[in-house]
Amino acid sequence: MVEEVFTVLADFEAQEPIFLAAALEVVGVIGPNERSFMRMSVIKQMMCERSLYSIHINCLCALLQLGIDGLRILVDLATKDYNGL
């Protein structure tokens, strides 16, 4: 199930923001697992996308719910300037 959700998230440019927000919530509810750790870069890409500004808070929440590895991605984003993020 996690793999399918991340497959949908990887195609974020073709999805509606409300659908992406729901998918991110599912990722957060499922929580940390091996599949999520392998695909967290998708959420990082979404955070760097200006057109998805409306769901940045959802990305933030999902990364925090994924534990220390998600926090590492957030710290990485905070130390670099990604489109003014």
C-alpha positions, 0 to 999 in steps of 0.5 A: 500500500505504501508503495502505491501511495508513493507512486501516486505522490511521485506523479504529483504534477498530474494530481490535485492538491487535495488528493496529494494532501490525503496521500501525505496523510496516509503516509503519516498515519502508516508511519516509519517503515522501510518502503517510506524511507526509500521513497522520502525523496519524493516528499522532499521534491514536493516541498521544493515545488513552488506550485505546491505551496498549498500542501507544504504543511502536509509535506512537513507533517508527513516528514515529521511523522516518518521520524528521524529520517524525515527530520533529517530531510527537513534540516537539509531543506532548512540549510539550503535555499530551495526557491525561497522555502 
